[in-house]
Amino acid sequence: MVRRAEGMTSRVLGTLDEIEAIADEWRALETACPDPLNYFQSYDWCRNWVSQFGDTHQPYVITVWRGGRLVALWPRMIVDMAGIRRLETLGAPHSQYCGILMRRDGASEAGIVKALRQAGRASNCDVTISRAVPKGSALDKLLSDKPVIAGSDNVASVLDLSGFASSEAYTAQLGKLQRRNRNRRRNHLARLGDLTFEVIWPGHADFDTLVYQCTEMKQRWLHETGRFSVGFSMSGYADFLAGLSGDPGAASGACLSVLRAGDKVVALELGLLRRGHYYAYIGGFDWDLKDLSPGKVQMDMTVGWLIDNGVQTYDLLINPAEYKSSWTNSEIAVSGRAEPLSWRGRFYVSAWLPRLRPAIKRLHDRWPAFVDRATMFLRPAACLLLYV
């Protein structure tokens, strides 16, 4: 599909082959894009996701060209569920921040916006959904005239590392009680064996194996705490994560924090690093050692490693939590936007998202524990419904 508007040409990519054909142009656009939170719109993330899940999810990657130069890209996909076709963020629910890649040098921003919107409306979808759009981003400005999804306002918890000259300087500024607690955790964990910490990258002999172990640790945590994750329920998720790329020389891409006590791996964290911004994507720890807090020890060591390697931000991603507040010192505001494109889309935006879905979520949250245990087999369907 090729469309033209104000000197711009838009083209939608719907296959893995079409995506791979513009790899160089996509990566060049990433470099030129000024928005800092664009890892989940990167070629490496999107290409790998489509390679793993493209058979069951229809890519709809909107590209805008001026002459032979790619000036904007909006990674989307079509999700058809319950009779409503949604134009969603490519990679949902695994992608965290929703955004676009857009040049701001030598191209009409108004023309780019018009081309992006025209291509989106040509998808024959009922509604476009953009979840977790960072405030002030290019996509936030593009969608500024679209309604915010009720209840979608959220924040990502972030530790700004830019003010610390070294990991020692970071530790020194902690409160006396914090330092004592962190030392106590390390000492207690070290009784199992000497603590060793390293960060490994794709291509390391143990990377794939340890990524699988990290997901298994996370899955056990979900099970033990009675939680369910739509993302983890998708077959092939661990394979997708193990297939992510990373470059230690460029300090970019996927990397894995590994904490051992003696020869035993006790905690892992899969992070995503880009332009000095580190996304703490998935963490896992040995559940049998939960009373020794191996996950917190690993986080402490990861933060020190990031500071000593010049990383500016440690991002614990969206959804506030008590443990996050104790590790972070700033926030990134996000919200969701929706645009109905049909009567079904109007129902989805005016009734399902603001009223029916929150009501079902409240009912789910208040479900008595004994009934919840008796209906565990319904939980995956309920959580999937709440994500829709």
The 8 nearest C-alpha neighbors of each residue, nearest first, counted from 0:
[[1, 10, 11, 2, 9, 12, 118, 121],
 [2, 0, 10, 9, 8, 3, 11, 118],
 [3, 1, 9, 8, 10, 0, 4, 118],
 [4, 2, 8, 7, 9, 6, 5, 1],
 [3, 5, 7, 6, 114, 8, 110, 2],
 [6, 4, 7, 110, 3, 114, 113, 107],
 [5, 7, 4, 3, 8, 65, 110, 66],
 [8, 6, 4, 65, 3, 5, 64, 63],
 [7, 9, 3, 64, 2, 63, 65, 4],
 [10, 8, 63, 2, 62, 1, 114, 64],
 [9, 11, 1, 62, 0, 61, 63, 12],
 [12, 10, 61, 60, 0, 62, 59, 13],
 [11, 13, 60, 17, 59, 14, 18, 61],
 [14, 12, 58, 59, 11, 60, 57, 17],
 [15, 13, 17, 16, 12, 18, 58, 53],
 [14, 16, 18, 17, 19, 49, 50, 46],
 [17, 15, 19, 14, 18, 20, 13, 12],
 [18, 16, 20, 14, 15, 19, 12, 13],
 [17, 19, 15, 20, 16, 21, 12, 14],
 [20, 18, 16, 22, 21, 17, 15, 46],
 [19, 21, 17, 18, 22, 16, 23, 15],
 [22, 20, 24, 19, 23, 18, 25, 17],
 [23, 21, 25, 19, 24, 20, 26, 42],
 [24, 22, 26, 25, 21, 27, 20, 28],
 [23, 25, 27, 21, 26, 22, 28, 69],
 [26, 24, 28, 22, 27, 23, 21, 42],
 [25, 27, 29, 23, 28, 24, 22, 42],
 [28, 26, 24, 30, 29, 25, 23, 31],
 [27, 29, 31, 25, 26, 30, 32, 24],
 [30, 28, 26, 32, 27, 31, 25, 100],
 [29, 31, 27, 28, 32, 26, 33, 25],
 [30, 32, 28, 29, 102, 33, 27, 101],
 [31, 33, 29, 102, 101, 30, 34, 100],
 [34, 32, 35, 31, 102, 30, 101, 103],
 [33, 35, 32, 36, 136, 37, 137, 100],
 [34, 36, 37, 33, 274, 276, 32, 38],
 [37, 35, 34, 38, 96, 39, 98, 276],
 [36, 38, 40, 39, 35, 34, 41, 98],
 [39, 37, 41, 40, 36, 273, 44, 271],
 [38, 40, 37, 41, 94, 44, 96, 95],
 [41, 39, 37, 38, 74, 45, 42, 99],
 [42, 40, 38, 44, 39, 43, 45, 37],
 [41, 43, 45, 44, 46, 25, 26, 40],
 [42, 44, 46, 41, 45, 47, 244, 243],
 [43, 45, 47, 41, 42, 46, 39, 48],
 [46, 44, 48, 42, 47, 43, 49, 41],
 [47, 45, 49, 43, 48, 42, 44, 50],
 [46, 48, 50, 44, 45, 49, 43, 51],
 [49, 47, 45, 51, 50, 46, 52, 44],
 [48, 50, 53, 52, 46, 51, 47, 45],
 [49, 51, 47, 48, 53, 52, 46, 15],
 [52, 50, 48, 49, 239, 53, 47, 235],
 [51, 53, 49, 54, 55, 48, 50, 56],
 [54, 52, 49, 56, 55, 50, 51, 57],
 [55, 53, 52, 56, 57, 51, 49, 50],
 [54, 56, 53, 52, 57, 51, 78, 49],
 [57, 55, 53, 54, 52, 58, 78, 76],
 [56, 58, 77, 76, 53, 59, 55, 13],
 [59, 57, 76, 13, 60, 75, 56, 77],
 [58, 60, 76, 75, 13, 12, 11, 61],
 [61, 59, 74, 12, 75, 11, 73, 58],
 [60, 62, 11, 73, 72, 10, 59, 74],
 [63, 61, 72, 10, 9, 71, 11, 60],
 [64, 62, 9, 71, 8, 70, 69, 72],
 [65, 63, 69, 8, 70, 68, 7, 66],
 [66, 64, 7, 68, 67, 8, 69, 70],
 [65, 67, 68, 64, 7, 8, 69, 6],
 [66, 68, 65, 64, 69, 70, 24, 8],
 [69, 67, 65, 64, 66, 70, 24, 63],
 [68, 70, 64, 71, 63, 24, 65, 67],
 [69, 71, 102, 64, 63, 101, 68, 65],
 [72, 70, 101, 63, 100, 62, 69, 102],
 [71, 73, 62, 100, 61, 99, 63, 74],
 [72, 74, 99, 61, 60, 75, 62, 100],
 [75, 73, 60, 89, 61, 72, 40, 88],
 [76, 74, 89, 88, 59, 60, 87, 73],
 [77, 75, 58, 59, 89, 87, 57, 86],
 [76, 78, 86, 57, 85, 87, 79, 58],
 [77, 79, 85, 84, 80, 86, 76, 56],
 [80, 78, 84, 83, 85, 77, 82, 81],
 [79, 81, 82, 83, 78, 84, 85, 387],
 [82, 80, 83, 79, 84, 387, 384, 78],
 [81, 83, 80, 79, 84, 343, 125, 85],
 [84, 82, 80, 81, 79, 125, 85, 343],
 [85, 83, 79, 124, 125, 78, 80, 82],
 [86, 84, 78, 126, 124, 127, 77, 87],
 [85, 87, 127, 77, 76, 128, 124, 126],
 [88, 86, 128, 76, 75, 85, 77, 127],
 [87, 89, 75, 91, 90, 76, 129, 97],
 [90, 88, 75, 76, 74, 91, 87, 58],
 [89, 91, 94, 93, 92, 88, 48, 45],
 [92, 90, 93, 94, 88, 89, 87, 95],
 [91, 93, 230, 94, 90, 229, 95, 386],
 [94, 92, 91, 90, 230, 95, 231, 89],
 [95, 93, 90, 91, 39, 92, 96, 89],
 [94, 96, 93, 97, 39, 131, 92, 316],
 [97, 95, 131, 132, 94, 98, 39, 133],
 [98, 96, 132, 131, 130, 129, 88, 95],
 [99, 97, 138, 132, 96, 37, 40, 100],
 [98, 100, 73, 138, 72, 101, 137, 40],
 [99, 101, 72, 71, 32, 29, 73, 28],
 [102, 100, 71, 32, 70, 99, 103, 72],
 [103, 101, 70, 32, 104, 31, 71, 28],
 [102, 104, 106, 101, 105, 108, 32, 107],
 [105, 103, 102, 106, 107, 31, 70, 108],
 [104, 106, 103, 107, 102, 70, 108, 65],
 [107, 105, 104, 108, 103, 70, 102, 65],
 [108, 106, 110, 109, 111, 105, 103, 5],
 [107, 109, 111, 110, 106, 112, 103, 102],
 [108, 110, 112, 107, 111, 113, 114, 5],
 [111, 109, 107, 113, 108, 112, 5, 114],
 [112, 110, 108, 114, 113, 109, 115, 107],
 [111, 113, 115, 109, 114, 110, 108, 116],
 [114, 112, 110, 116, 111, 115, 117, 109],
 [113, 115, 111, 117, 112, 116, 4, 9],
 [116, 114, 112, 118, 113, 117, 111, 119],
 [115, 117, 119, 113, 118, 114, 112, 120],
 [118, 116, 114, 120, 119, 115, 113, 121],
 [117, 119, 121, 115, 116, 120, 114, 61],
 [120, 118, 116, 121, 117, 122, 115, 61],
 [119, 121, 117, 122, 118, 116, 123, 340],
 [122, 120, 118, 119, 123, 117, 124, 116],
 [123, 121, 124, 120, 119, 118, 86, 59],
 [124, 122, 121, 120, 125, 84, 340, 119],
 [123, 125, 84, 122, 85, 126, 86, 340],
 [126, 124, 344, 340, 341, 84, 343, 85],
 [125, 127, 339, 344, 340, 85, 338, 124],
 [126, 128, 86, 338, 337, 85, 87, 339],
 [129, 127, 337, 87, 86, 336, 130, 126],
 [128, 130, 336, 335, 88, 97, 337, 87],
 [129, 131, 335, 132, 97, 128, 336, 334],
 [132, 130, 334, 333, 96, 335, 97, 133],
 [131, 133, 97, 333, 334, 130, 335, 96],
 [134, 132, 333, 136, 332, 131, 135, 139],
 [133, 135, 333, 332, 136, 139, 132, 331],
 [134, 136, 139, 133, 140, 137, 138, 132],
 [137, 135, 139, 138, 134, 133, 34, 140],
 [136, 138, 140, 139, 141, 135, 99, 34],
 [139, 137, 141, 140, 98, 136, 99, 142],
 [140, 138, 136, 142, 137, 141, 135, 143],
 [139, 141, 143, 137, 138, 142, 136, 135],
 [140, 142, 138, 139, 143, 137, 112, 144],
 [143, 141, 145, 139, 140, 144, 138, 336],
 [142, 144, 140, 145, 141, 139, 146, 138],
 [145, 143, 142, 146, 141, 140, 147, 336],
 [146, 144, 142, 143, 338, 336, 337, 147],
 [147, 145, 336, 337, 148, 144, 338, 143],
 [146, 148, 336, 335, 149, 145, 337, 334],
 [147, 149, 335, 336, 151, 146, 150, 337],
 [150, 148, 353, 151, 147, 352, 152, 335],
 [149, 151, 152, 148, 353, 357, 153, 147],
 [150, 152, 334, 335, 148, 149, 153, 147],
 [153, 151, 334, 150, 333, 335, 154, 332],
 [152, 154, 333, 334, 332, 151, 318, 317],
 [155, 153, 332, 331, 317, 333, 330, 318],
 [154, 156, 317, 316, 331, 330, 318, 157],
 [157, 155, 330, 315, 316, 327, 314, 329],
 [156, 158, 314, 327, 329, 330, 313, 315],
 [157, 159, 327, 313, 328, 312, 160, 329],
 [160, 158, 312, 161, 157, 311, 328, 313],
 [161, 159, 311, 312, 162, 163, 158, 306],
 [160, 162, 311, 163, 159, 312, 310, 164],
 [161, 163, 160, 164, 159, 311, 169, 165],
 [164, 162, 165, 169, 161, 160, 168, 306],
 [163, 165, 168, 162, 166, 306, 169, 161],
 [166, 164, 168, 167, 163, 307, 306, 169],
 [165, 167, 303, 169, 168, 306, 307, 170],
 [168, 166, 170, 165, 169, 171, 303, 164],
 [169, 167, 171, 165, 166, 170, 163, 164],
 [168, 170, 166, 167, 171, 172, 163, 165],
 [171, 169, 167, 173, 168, 172, 166, 178],
 [170, 172, 168, 169, 173, 167, 174, 178],
 [173, 171, 170, 169, 168, 174, 167, 175],
 [174, 172, 170, 171, 177, 178, 175, 169],
 [175, 173, 177, 176, 178, 172, 171, 179],
 [174, 176, 178, 177, 179, 173, 180, 172],
 [175, 177, 179, 174, 178, 180, 173, 181],
 [178, 176, 174, 180, 179, 175, 173, 181],
 [179, 177, 181, 175, 176, 180, 182, 173],
 [178, 180, 176, 182, 177, 181, 183, 175],
 [181, 179, 183, 177, 182, 178, 176, 184],
 [180, 182, 184, 178, 183, 179, 177, 185],
 [183, 181, 185, 179, 184, 180, 178, 186],
 [182, 184, 180, 186, 181, 185, 179, 187],
 [185, 183, 181, 187, 182, 186, 188, 180],
 [186, 184, 188, 182, 183, 187, 189, 296],
 [185, 187, 189, 183, 184, 188, 182, 190],
 [186, 188, 184, 189, 185, 190, 183, 291],
 [187, 189, 185, 190, 186, 291, 191, 184],
 [190, 188, 186, 192, 191, 193, 187, 194],
 [189, 191, 188, 192, 187, 186, 193, 260],
 [192, 190, 189, 260, 188, 261, 193, 187],
 [193, 191, 261, 260, 189, 190, 194, 262],
 [192, 194, 261, 189, 260, 195, 191, 190],
 [195, 193, 260, 259, 189, 192, 261, 196],
 [196, 194, 259, 258, 193, 260, 197, 261],
 [195, 197, 258, 257, 259, 194, 198, 300],
 [198, 196, 257, 256, 199, 258, 195, 255],
 [197, 199, 256, 255, 257, 254, 200, 196],
 [198, 200, 255, 254, 197, 203, 256, 206],
 [199, 201, 254, 203, 245, 202, 255, 206],
 [202, 200, 203, 245, 206, 244, 254, 253],
 [201, 203, 200, 204, 206, 205, 245, 207],
 [202, 204, 206, 205, 201, 200, 199, 207],
 [203, 205, 206, 202, 207, 208, 201, 199],
 [206, 204, 208, 203, 207, 209, 202, 199],
 [205, 207, 203, 209, 208, 201, 204, 210],
 [208, 206, 210, 241, 209, 205, 211, 201],
 [209, 207, 211, 205, 210, 206, 212, 241],
 [208, 210, 212, 211, 206, 207, 205, 213],
 [211, 209, 213, 207, 212, 208, 241, 206],
 [212, 210, 214, 208, 209, 213, 237, 215],
 [211, 213, 209, 215, 210, 214, 216, 208],
 [212, 214, 210, 216, 283, 211, 215, 267],
 [215, 213, 217, 211, 216, 212, 218, 210],
 [216, 214, 212, 218, 217, 213, 219, 211],
 [217, 215, 283, 213, 219, 214, 218, 284],
 [218, 216, 283, 214, 220, 215, 219, 221],
 [219, 217, 221, 215, 220, 216, 214, 222],
 [218, 220, 222, 216, 221, 217, 223, 215],
 [219, 221, 217, 223, 218, 222, 224, 216],
 [222, 220, 226, 218, 219, 224, 223, 225],
 [221, 223, 219, 225, 220, 224, 226, 218],
 [222, 224, 220, 225, 221, 219, 226, 286],
 [223, 225, 221, 222, 226, 220, 219, 227],
 [226, 224, 222, 223, 221, 227, 220, 375],
 [227, 225, 221, 224, 222, 228, 223, 220],
 [226, 228, 221, 229, 379, 225, 382, 378],
 [229, 227, 231, 230, 232, 226, 382, 221],
 [228, 230, 232, 231, 383, 227, 382, 233],
 [231, 229, 228, 232, 92, 233, 93, 236],
 [232, 230, 228, 233, 229, 236, 218, 234],
 [231, 233, 229, 230, 234, 228, 379, 236],
 [234, 232, 231, 230, 236, 235, 229, 52],
 [233, 235, 236, 232, 231, 237, 238, 52],
 [234, 236, 238, 237, 239, 233, 51, 52],
 [235, 237, 239, 238, 234, 233, 231, 240],
 [236, 238, 240, 239, 235, 211, 241, 214],
 [239, 237, 241, 235, 236, 240, 242, 51],
 [238, 240, 236, 242, 237, 241, 51, 235],
 [239, 241, 237, 242, 243, 238, 236, 210],
 [242, 240, 238, 207, 239, 243, 210, 237],
 [241, 243, 239, 240, 238, 244, 47, 207],
 [244, 242, 240, 241, 253, 47, 239, 245],
 [243, 245, 252, 253, 201, 242, 43, 246],
 [244, 246, 252, 253, 201, 251, 200, 247],
 [245, 247, 251, 248, 249, 250, 252, 200],
 [248, 246, 250, 249, 251, 245, 200, 252],
 [249, 247, 246, 250, 251, 245, 200, 252],
 [248, 250, 251, 246, 247, 245, 252, 273],
 [251, 249, 247, 248, 246, 272, 252, 273],
 [252, 250, 272, 273, 249, 246, 245, 247],
 [253, 251, 245, 272, 271, 244, 246, 273],
 [252, 254, 271, 245, 270, 244, 243, 272],
 [255, 253, 200, 270, 199, 269, 271, 245],
 [254, 256, 269, 199, 198, 268, 270, 257],
 [257, 255, 198, 268, 267, 197, 269, 301],
 [256, 258, 267, 197, 196, 198, 255, 266],
 [259, 257, 196, 266, 195, 265, 264, 297],
 [260, 258, 264, 263, 195, 265, 194, 261],
 [261, 259, 194, 192, 263, 193, 191, 262],
 [260, 262, 192, 193, 263, 259, 194, 191],
 [261, 263, 260, 259, 264, 192, 193, 195],
 [264, 262, 259, 260, 261, 265, 192, 258],
 [265, 263, 259, 258, 266, 260, 262, 257],
 [264, 266, 285, 259, 284, 258, 263, 293],
 [267, 265, 284, 258, 294, 283, 293, 264],
 [268, 266, 257, 283, 256, 282, 213, 284],
 [269, 267, 282, 256, 255, 281, 270, 283],
 [270, 268, 255, 281, 280, 254, 282, 256],
 [269, 271, 279, 280, 254, 278, 253, 255],
 [270, 272, 253, 278, 252, 277, 254, 280],
 [273, 271, 277, 251, 252, 276, 278, 253],
 [272, 274, 251, 276, 275, 252, 277, 38],
 [275, 273, 276, 272, 251, 35, 310, 250],
 [274, 276, 310, 311, 273, 277, 312, 272],
 [277, 275, 312, 273, 274, 272, 311, 310],
 [276, 278, 272, 313, 271, 312, 314, 279],
 [277, 279, 314, 271, 270, 280, 272, 313],
 [280, 278, 270, 315, 314, 281, 277, 269],
 [279, 281, 270, 278, 269, 271, 282, 268],
 [282, 280, 269, 268, 279, 283, 270, 217],
 [281, 283, 268, 267, 269, 217, 213, 280],
 [284, 282, 217, 216, 213, 267, 266, 268],
 [283, 285, 266, 294, 265, 216, 286, 267],
 [284, 286, 265, 287, 288, 266, 216, 289],
 [285, 287, 289, 288, 284, 220, 216, 219],
 [286, 288, 285, 289, 290, 284, 291, 265],
 [289, 287, 286, 290, 285, 291, 292, 293],
 [288, 290, 286, 292, 291, 287, 285, 293],
 [289, 291, 288, 292, 287, 293, 286, 184],
 [290, 292, 289, 288, 293, 188, 184, 187],
 [293, 291, 289, 294, 295, 290, 296, 184],
 [294, 292, 296, 295, 291, 266, 297, 265],
 [295, 293, 297, 292, 296, 266, 284, 298],
 [296, 294, 298, 297, 292, 293, 299, 184],
 [295, 297, 293, 299, 294, 298, 185, 300],
 [296, 298, 294, 300, 295, 299, 258, 301],
 [299, 297, 301, 295, 300, 296, 302, 294],
 [298, 300, 296, 302, 297, 301, 295, 303],
 [301, 299, 303, 297, 298, 302, 304, 296],
 [300, 302, 298, 304, 303, 299, 297, 305],
 [303, 301, 305, 299, 304, 300, 298, 306],
 [304, 302, 166, 300, 306, 301, 305, 307],
 [303, 305, 301, 307, 302, 306, 308, 300],
 [306, 304, 302, 310, 308, 303, 307, 301],
 [307, 305, 303, 309, 308, 304, 310, 166],
 [306, 308, 304, 305, 165, 309, 166, 303],
 [309, 307, 305, 306, 310, 304, 303, 250],
 [308, 310, 306, 307, 311, 305, 275, 161],
 [309, 311, 275, 305, 306, 308, 312, 276],
 [310, 312, 161, 160, 275, 276, 159, 309],
 [313, 311, 276, 159, 160, 277, 158, 310],
 [312, 314, 158, 277, 157, 278, 159, 315],
 [313, 315, 157, 278, 316, 279, 277, 312],
 [316, 314, 279, 156, 157, 278, 313, 155],
 [317, 315, 155, 314, 156, 278, 318, 279],
 [316, 318, 155, 154, 319, 156, 153, 315],
 [319, 317, 154, 155, 153, 320, 316, 156],
 [320, 318, 317, 156, 323, 154, 155, 321],
 [321, 319, 323, 322, 318, 324, 156, 325],
 [320, 322, 324, 323, 325, 319, 326, 318],
 [321, 323, 325, 324, 320, 326, 319, 327],
 [324, 322, 320, 326, 325, 321, 327, 156],
 [325, 323, 321, 327, 326, 322, 320, 156],
 [324, 326, 323, 322, 327, 321, 328, 320],
 [327, 325, 323, 324, 158, 322, 328, 157],
 [326, 328, 158, 157, 324, 325, 329, 156],
 [327, 329, 158, 157, 159, 326, 330, 324],
 [330, 328, 157, 327, 158, 156, 159, 331],
 [331, 329, 156, 157, 155, 154, 332, 328],
 [330, 332, 155, 154, 333, 156, 133, 329],
 [331, 333, 154, 134, 133, 153, 330, 155],
 [334, 332, 133, 131, 132, 153, 134, 154],
 [335, 333, 152, 131, 151, 132, 153, 130],
 [334, 336, 130, 148, 131, 151, 129, 147],
 [335, 337, 147, 129, 148, 146, 128, 145],
 [336, 338, 128, 127, 146, 148, 129, 145],
 [337, 339, 127, 126, 145, 340, 128, 336],
 [340, 338, 126, 344, 345, 341, 125, 127],
 [339, 341, 125, 126, 344, 338, 124, 120],
 [342, 340, 125, 344, 343, 339, 345, 126],
 [341, 343, 345, 344, 346, 340, 125, 339],
 [344, 342, 346, 341, 345, 125, 347, 83],
 [343, 345, 339, 125, 126, 347, 341, 342],
 [344, 346, 342, 339, 348, 347, 343, 349],
 [347, 345, 343, 349, 350, 344, 348, 342],
 [346, 348, 351, 344, 345, 350, 349, 352],
 [347, 349, 345, 352, 346, 350, 344, 351],
 [350, 348, 346, 345, 347, 351, 353, 352],
 [351, 349, 346, 354, 347, 353, 352, 348],
 [350, 352, 355, 347, 356, 354, 353, 348],
 [351, 353, 356, 348, 350, 354, 347, 355],
 [354, 352, 149, 350, 351, 349, 357, 355],
 [355, 353, 350, 357, 351, 356, 352, 358],
 [356, 354, 351, 358, 357, 350, 359, 352],
 [355, 357, 359, 358, 352, 351, 354, 360],
 [358, 356, 360, 359, 355, 354, 361, 353],
 [359, 357, 361, 355, 360, 356, 354, 362],
 [358, 360, 362, 356, 357, 361, 363, 355],
 [359, 361, 357, 363, 358, 362, 364, 356],
 [362, 360, 364, 358, 363, 359, 357, 365],
 [363, 361, 359, 365, 360, 364, 366, 358],
 [362, 364, 360, 366, 361, 365, 359, 381],
 [365, 363, 361, 362, 366, 360, 359, 367],
 [366, 364, 362, 363, 367, 361, 368, 360],
 [365, 367, 363, 364, 362, 371, 368, 370],
 [368, 366, 370, 369, 371, 365, 364, 372],
 [369, 367, 371, 370, 372, 366, 365, 373],
 [368, 370, 372, 371, 367, 373, 366, 374],
 [371, 369, 373, 367, 372, 368, 374, 366],
 [372, 370, 368, 374, 369, 373, 375, 367],
 [373, 371, 369, 375, 370, 374, 368, 367],
 [372, 374, 370, 371, 375, 369, 376, 368],
 [375, 373, 371, 376, 372, 377, 370, 378],
 [376, 374, 372, 378, 377, 373, 371, 379],
 [375, 377, 374, 378, 379, 373, 380, 372],
 [378, 376, 375, 374, 380, 379, 381, 382],
 [377, 379, 381, 375, 380, 376, 382, 374],
 [380, 378, 382, 381, 377, 383, 227, 376],
 [379, 381, 383, 378, 382, 377, 384, 376],
 [382, 380, 378, 384, 383, 379, 377, 385],
 [383, 381, 385, 379, 384, 380, 378, 386],
 [382, 384, 380, 386, 385, 381, 229, 379],
 [383, 385, 381, 387, 382, 386, 380, 356],
 [384, 386, 382, 383, 387, 381, 356, 360],
 [385, 387, 383, 384, 382, 229, 92, 381],
 [386, 384, 385, 383, 80, 356, 352, 382]]
